[in-house]
């Protein structure tokens, strides 16, 4: 488990470095700060409390942690994808948003659900193997 945390943490730090390097190309840093502030506010005021409430009410037993984690990841993915999900239709320049973003967002959410289900099943299987037979 510790090795997995180190790997995931290292990948996260590397991705933060990529994001920081991309900030050098930004023309108006104030817009980026407003967007980041709005994203943090959306997460802290709406997403995190909703996830905790759903995790408390809906999920029982040892899967509460993975489900809450998956809900947080899904909420963050949705917050990041909102601008392209809510865009008013096709743009005049088709190269501006060339991909099928709603489909890719759904694929990401399916991946989160799949990994969470596999993680919860593996934890349940490991717990079942640790219990002595009665």
C-alpha positions as CSV (number, residue, x, y, z in Angstrom):
1,X,0.0,0.0,0.0
2,X,2.8,2.4,0.8
3,X,4.5,1.8,-2.6
4,X,1.2,2.6,-4.3
5,X,0.9,5.9,-2.4
6,X,4.4,6.8,-3.3
7,X,3.8,6.1,-7.0
8,X,0.5,8.0,-7.1
9,X,2.0,10.9,-5.1
10,X,5.0,11.0,-7.6
11,X,2.6,11.1,-10.6
12,X,0.6,13.8,-8.9
13,X,3.7,16.0,-8.3
14,X,4.8,15.4,-11.9
15,X,1.4,16.5,-13.2
16,X,1.5,19.6,-11.0
17,X,4.9,20.4,-12.5
18,X,3.3,20.1,-16.0
19,X,0.5,22.4,-14.9
20,X,2.9,25.0,-13.5
21,X,4.9,25.0,-16.7
22,X,1.8,25.6,-18.7
23,X,1.1,28.7,-16.6
24,X,4.0,30.4,-18.3
25,X,1.9,30.7,-21.5
26,X,-1.1,32.3,-19.8
27,X,-1.8,35.9,-21.0
28,X,-4.0,37.0,-18.2
29,X,-3.1,35.3,-14.8
30,X,-6.1,37.1,-13.1
31,X,-8.5,34.9,-15.1
32,X,-6.7,31.8,-14.0
33,X,-6.8,32.9,-10.4
34,X,-10.6,33.6,-10.6
35,X,-11.1,30.2,-12.2
36,X,-9.0,28.4,-9.5
37,X,-10.8,30.3,-6.7
38,X,-14.2,29.4,-8.2
39,X,-13.1,25.7,-8.4
40,X,-11.9,25.7,-4.8
41,X,-15.1,27.3,-3.7
42,X,-17.2,24.9,-5.7
43,X,-15.3,22.0,-4.1
44,X,-15.4,23.2,-0.5
45,X,-19.0,24.5,-0.5
46,X,-20.8,22.0,-2.7
47,X,-18.9,18.9,-3.7
48,X,-17.2,17.9,-0.4
49,X,-20.2,18.2,1.8
50,X,-22.4,16.4,-0.7
51,X,-19.9,13.6,-0.9
52,X,-19.7,13.2,2.9
53,X,-23.4,13.2,3.2
54,X,-23.9,10.6,0.5
55,X,-21.2,8.5,2.0
56,X,-22.7,8.7,5.4
57,X,-26.3,8.0,4.3
58,X,-26.0,5.6,1.4
59,X,-22.9,3.5,2.1
60,X,-22.5,1.1,5.0
61,X,-19.6,-1.0,6.1
62,X,-16.0,-0.9,4.8
63,X,-16.6,0.5,1.4
64,X,-17.5,4.0,2.6
65,X,-13.9,5.3,2.1
66,X,-13.5,4.1,-1.5
67,X,-17.0,5.4,-2.4
68,X,-16.3,8.8,-0.9
69,X,-13.0,8.9,-2.8
70,X,-14.7,8.0,-6.0
71,X,-17.4,10.6,-5.5
72,X,-14.8,13.3,-4.8
73,X,-12.9,12.3,-8.0
74,X,-16.1,12.3,-10.0
75,X,-17.1,15.7,-8.6
76,X,-13.6,17.2,-9.5
77,X,-13.8,15.7,-13.0
78,X,-17.2,17.3,-13.4
79,X,-16.1,20.7,-12.1
80,X,-13.2,20.7,-14.5
81,X,-15.4,19.5,-17.4
82,X,-18.2,22.0,-16.8
83,X,-17.0,24.7,-19.2
84,X,-17.0,22.3,-22.2
85,X,-20.1,20.4,-21.0
86,X,-22.2,23.6,-20.7
87,X,-20.9,25.3,-23.9
88,X,-23.6,26.8,-26.0
89,X,-23.1,24.5,-29.0
90,X,-20.7,24.3,-31.8
91,X,-18.1,27.0,-32.1
92,X,-17.4,28.9,-35.3
93,X,-13.9,27.4,-35.3
94,X,-14.2,23.6,-35.1
95,X,-10.5,23.3,-34.0
96,X,-11.2,25.1,-30.7
97,X,-12.9,22.2,-29.1
98,X,-12.2,19.3,-31.5
99,X,-13.1,16.3,-29.2
100,X,-16.3,14.8,-28.0
101,X,-15.9,16.1,-24.4
102,X,-19.2,14.8,-23.0
103,X,-18.3,11.3,-24.2
104,X,-14.8,11.5,-22.8
105,X,-16.2,12.8,-19.4
106,X,-18.6,9.8,-19.2
107,X,-15.7,7.5,-20.1
108,X,-13.7,9.0,-17.2
109,X,-16.6,8.6,-14.8
110,X,-17.0,4.9,-15.9
111,X,-13.3,4.4,-15.2
112,X,-13.7,5.9,-11.8
113,X,-16.7,3.7,-11.0
114,X,-14.9,0.6,-12.3
115,X,-11.7,1.2,-10.3
116,X,-13.8,1.8,-7.2
117,X,-15.8,-1.3,-7.6
118,X,-12.7,-3.4,-8.2
119,X,-11.0,-1.8,-5.2
120,X,-14.0,-2.4,-2.9
121,X,-14.2,-6.0,-4.1
122,X,-10.5,-6.6,-3.5
123,X,-10.8,-5.2,0.0
124,X,-13.9,-7.3,0.7
125,X,-12.0,-10.4,-0.6
126,X,-9.0,-9.6,1.5
127,X,-11.1,-9.1,4.7
128,X,-12.9,-12.4,4.0
129,X,-9.6,-14.3,3.7
130,X,-8.3,-12.8,7.0
131,X,-11.3,-14.0,9.1
132,X,-10.8,-17.4,10.6
133,X,-13.4,-20.1,9.7
134,X,-16.0,-20.7,12.3
